Amino acid sequence: MVEIRALTEADRPWVTEQVTQRWGSPVMVTRGQVFDAPMLPGLIACADTSPCGLLLYHIEDGACEIVLLDSWRTGQGIGTALLHAARDLARQRGCTRLFLVTTNDNQPAQAFYQKRDFHQAAVYPNAMEMARILKPEIPEIGLNGIPITDEIELEMGL
Ligand SMILES: CC(C)(COP(=O)(O)OP(=O)(O)OC[C@H]1O[C@@H](n2cnc3c(N)ncnc32)[C@H](O)[C@@H]1OP(=O)(O)O)[C@@H](O)C(=O)NCCC(=O)NCCS
């Protein structure tokens, strides 16, 4: 049974630790925009009272961006539960678009989102060169040995 709740101020140190551990630093970069991840609003998933997933988002101009989605008990419905909670929240806030930016190597994430009503909105070739200037911790090589070069934007209408 997964419980989803909004992040609170008290969660911030934990978010900093998790994001740094999983993504190299507390900074997230998408489309040239730098986010201080622990300052973003978000949702936390807990199973048996232990945290098992995290989603951070940013709402601007009627669009909700999923800046980070992480599940550390994969294949148990946690990513889907967080995604659906974010979709519902974005609708409640009057957003007309839910989107995210991932990288070309992350084919599992692209499949995950496309199976859940997202479609590819844009490809930004070589965008990771700029992203690495803003966040040098981004590795050159990603999943399955694929060079991380491009940003891929996926979206769904709300
Ligand atoms: C992408 C990611 C968030 C998915 O999270 P997840 O918790 O594994 O997601 P779910 O469990 O909801 O769904 C994953 C698969 O498990 C299956 N699944 C869900 N509940 C299940 C259960 N109880 N038992 C077995 N399988 C289950 C789903 O059907 C799904 O398969 P499908 O995509 O073929 O339909 C996760 O893999 C992750 O954190 N990846 C690393 C970070 C990342 O890449 N984030 C996205 C970057 S933008």
The ligand as an ORCA input file, in Angstrom:
! r2SCAN-3c Opt
* xyz 0 1
  C      10.796      5.586    -14.248
  C      10.476      5.245    -12.793
  C      10.135      6.515    -12.053
  C       9.288      4.282    -12.753
  O       8.964      4.045    -11.393
  P       8.303      2.663    -10.894
  O       8.014      2.809     -9.457
  O       9.120      1.502    -11.315
  O       6.967      2.689    -11.731
  P       5.768      1.644    -11.664
  O       6.092      0.538    -10.720
  O       4.539      2.412    -11.426
  O       5.717      1.114    -13.136
  C       6.833      0.443    -13.679
  C       6.403     -0.880    -14.245
  O       6.145     -1.770    -13.175
  C       4.865     -2.383    -13.381
  N       4.221     -2.560    -12.091
  C       3.504     -1.660    -11.416
  N       3.045     -2.183    -10.268
  C       3.505     -3.449    -10.221
  C       3.388     -4.508     -9.276
  N       2.697     -4.349     -8.143
  N       4.050     -5.663     -9.529
  C       4.766     -5.808    -10.679
  N       4.903     -4.841    -11.613
  C       4.273     -3.692    -11.376
  C       4.086     -1.397    -14.196
  O       3.106     -2.079    -14.949
  C       5.155     -0.772    -15.048
  O       5.362     -1.484    -16.225
  P       4.979     -0.830    -17.623
  O       5.660      0.518    -17.682
  O       5.494     -1.787    -18.603
  O       3.504     -0.650    -17.589
  C      11.658      4.520    -12.103
  O      12.102      3.478    -12.930
  C      12.832      5.391    -11.732
  O      12.885      5.976    -10.651
  N      13.832      5.505    -12.637
  C      15.062      6.228    -12.329
  C      14.838      7.704    -12.317
  C      14.270      8.198    -13.600
  O      14.706      7.844    -14.672
  N      13.282      9.074    -13.485
  C      12.621      9.664    -14.598
  C      13.516     10.682    -15.183
  S      12.617     11.903    -16.019
*
